[in-house]
Amino acid sequence: MAKTDSGQQTRREQLMLQEPLPGVITRMAVPSILSFLITSIYNLADTYFVSGLGESATAAVSVNASLDQIIMMAGSMLAVGAASYISRLLGAREKEKADQVLSTSFFLAFAFGAAVMVLGTAFMGPMVRLLGATDTCEQYSIQYATYVLLVAPFMATTFVMNQCLRAEGSPMRSMLGMGFGGILNCFLDPIFIFRLGLGVSGASMATAISKLVSFAILIFPYLTRRSVLRLSIRCFHPSRDIIVQVVTVGSSSMFRSGLAVVSAIVLNNIAGGISDAVLAGIGVSNKIMMFPFGIILGFGTGFQPVAGFNWGARRYDRVQESYRFAAWTAIIGAAVMGAALALCAQPLIGLFAKADHAAEMRQIGALCIRLQCLALPVHGWVAVVNMLCAGLGNARGALLLSTSRQGTCFLPIVYPMAWIWGAGGVAAVQAVADILTLILAVPLIRRVMARVQQAAGRQEV
């Protein structure tokens, strides 16, 4: 087993330190992109099939998207922080400590998911009302939340395994785990919702089963010792160094998820105060936009371990080269995706609003998509800067950008825009917030690249 681990580490070093960076980043990113796309598909599948039950049911699924974000909060914090630290540790050839980082993050994530499950189940009614459920969609929201909460511990640990498999250079295994669960959900939804007549509860059951399948696939390489890293309770070692490293970098992801929950709750309550049609339209448009966001995030996820590994190995020239390639690719790719989605906005929303009386939902949803498409190149570039900060262990920079899109640049403007422009302001607020993130990202990338250049200069001397 030691020889196998050594061989895998050698192959990884050759990939990260010697092969052309565009190919390396693409190789790392493609499985991640596919994984995020499939995840987006099965998130949207619930909405698509539930839309046949009416606007209130559609609104309920949109409301419960915030529940997924709550479960994701600590899971993604531990996942992103662990992945960043593991990339640097493997670059520095400290595998034993990398094993401890993985195991510690995994079991802490499970504990957090269990806490969410217990508290959410105990306070189900108040929880869905807090998330933005209206009187007409509250019961649907409770039905959907019930089974999702039961698998919360497995969802939280899935995030950790998913990110850490990518960090060790196994993005294909990560994709298979997330992807198969997503495909399964698309098949189970119509069976549970319509054929078995379970309605919104059926959508929740299908999602829960799919999450469990993803968990089983992702943990398999760890249980069978087919991964570079080792997952074991014996490696659980919550030392000060590990906790600080994971939390400082991963906190950016936790705050991003936390602010996503807060912003979604605020937006749901404002939109629901106007009508269920506006609430459903905004919710569906945001789920459609998960496709380009997933591609951008998947690409950034493929770029992050490359930058982190080369930083740990002191290959500063490759850190700079990888950033330039990732930045231009994200900007150009986002512009192309934005143009295509903007042209198709109306028919896409129409898939989820087929009734004649759903004109308001179609109008608001299409407007929201088109405005976010205009800001998509900015979002793509800022995401790359965010991933660069996380990969290099720049916790403050990663936190600053992670909390900007749905926090510092979103929350101050959401109420004024809704008050001045009504439903149109609600539809436009995310696009405006994306543009405002430039104010933070531009000076930050200048400081980060100056730090990289200084490190390269010291190395030459």
CORKA-V295480 format. One line per field, one symbol per residue. burial: # if it has 24 or more other ideal C-beta (glycine too) atoms within 12 Angstrom, else .. A space follows every 10 residues. Layout:
BEGIN
burial = ???
END
This chain:
BEGIN
burial = ....#..##. .##.###... #..####### ########## ########## ########## ########## ########## ########## #...###### ########## ####.##..# ...#..#### ####..#### ########## ########## ########## ########## ######.##. .##....### ########## #########. ##....#### #...###... .##.###### ########## ########## ##.####### ########## ########## ########## ###.##.### #######.## #.###.##.. ##..##.### ###....#.# ########## ########## ########## ########## ########## #.##..##.. ..######## ########.# #..##..##. ##........ .
END
